[in-house]
Amino acid sequence: MTRKRGRVGPVGFVTAPREPPVRARKNMDMDVAKLEAARRVLGTSTDTETVDQALDLVAFHGEVFDALDRLAAAGGIESALERGRPGASAARRVPEP
């Protein structure tokens, strides 16, 4: 499999290439059942990999919510689509109730 440049986010999106992460050893108390549940969901094989991918997922969610906040502040999806296509209105995929 050919790997794309950049790192693959939790949902498969390729994000911008980043500097290699600074690694630090941490000693944490955690709920073993939560760690095992996260390992099953993420498909990881080690505690370190599980925690690392879970942190990636939380950071990714933060980026998504930041983008949604910016989109809402700009007037929402329809407003953004209308600005992107001069003279055309945004097509509705779901009819008004």
C-alpha positions as CSV (number, residue, x, y, z in Angstrom):
1,M,0.0,0.0,0.0
2,T,1.3,3.4,-0.9
3,R,1.2,5.9,2.0
4,K,0.1,9.4,1.2
5,R,2.2,12.3,2.4
6,G,1.1,13.7,5.7
7,R,-0.5,11.8,8.5
8,V,-3.8,9.9,8.3
9,G,-6.4,11.2,10.7
10,P,-8.8,9.0,12.7
11,V,-11.4,9.0,9.9
12,G,-8.9,8.5,7.1
13,F,-8.4,12.1,6.1
14,V,-4.8,13.0,5.2
15,T,-3.7,16.0,7.3
16,A,-0.8,18.3,6.6
17,P,2.6,16.8,7.2
18,R,3.9,17.6,10.7
19,E,7.2,17.6,12.5
20,P,7.9,14.3,14.3
21,P,6.2,14.3,17.6
22,V,8.1,15.0,20.8
23,R,7.8,11.8,22.8
24,A,7.5,11.8,26.6
25,R,7.1,8.9,29.1
26,K,4.0,9.3,31.2
27,N,2.8,7.2,34.2
28,M,-1.0,7.4,34.4
29,D,-3.7,5.6,36.4
30,M,-6.6,4.8,34.1
31,D,-9.7,2.6,33.9
32,V,-8.6,-0.7,32.3
33,A,-12.1,-1.4,31.0
34,K,-12.1,2.0,29.1
35,L,-8.7,1.3,27.7
36,E,-9.8,-2.2,26.5
37,A,-13.0,-0.7,25.0
38,A,-10.9,2.0,23.2
39,R,-8.5,-0.7,21.9
40,R,-11.4,-2.7,20.4
41,V,-12.9,0.3,18.7
42,L,-9.5,1.6,17.4
43,G,-8.2,-1.8,16.5
44,T,-4.9,-1.2,18.3
45,S,-2.6,-3.7,19.9
46,T,-0.7,-1.8,22.6
47,D,-1.7,0.6,25.4
48,T,0.6,3.2,24.0
49,E,-0.9,2.9,20.5
50,T,-4.4,3.0,21.9
51,V,-3.8,6.2,24.0
52,D,-2.0,7.8,21.1
53,Q,-4.8,7.2,18.6
54,A,-7.4,8.2,21.1
55,L,-5.6,11.5,21.7
56,D,-5.4,12.0,17.9
57,L,-9.2,11.4,17.7
58,V,-9.9,14.0,20.4
59,A,-7.7,16.5,18.7
60,F,-9.4,15.8,15.4
61,H,-12.8,16.3,16.9
62,G,-11.6,19.7,18.3
63,E,-10.5,20.7,14.7
64,V,-13.9,19.7,13.3
65,F,-15.8,21.7,15.9
66,D,-13.6,24.7,15.3
67,A,-14.3,24.5,11.6
68,L,-18.0,24.1,12.3
69,D,-17.9,27.2,14.5
70,R,-16.2,29.2,11.8
71,L,-18.7,27.9,9.2
72,A,-21.6,29.0,11.5
73,A,-20.0,32.4,12.1
74,A,-19.8,32.8,8.3
75,G,-23.5,32.2,7.9
76,G,-23.7,28.5,7.6
77,I,-23.4,26.0,4.7
78,E,-25.9,27.6,2.4
79,S,-24.2,31.0,2.7
80,A,-20.8,29.5,2.1
81,L,-22.1,27.5,-1.0
82,E,-23.7,30.6,-2.4
83,R,-20.5,32.6,-2.0
84,G,-18.6,29.8,-3.8
85,R,-21.0,29.8,-6.8
86,P,-21.8,33.2,-8.1
87,G,-25.3,33.5,-9.5
88,A,-26.3,30.0,-8.3
89,S,-28.3,29.2,-5.2
90,A,-27.3,26.2,-3.0
91,A,-29.3,23.1,-3.9
92,R,-31.2,21.6,-1.0
93,R,-30.7,17.9,-0.5
94,V,-33.4,17.7,2.1
95,P,-36.8,19.5,1.5
96,E,-38.1,22.0,3.9
97,P,-40.5,20.4,6.4
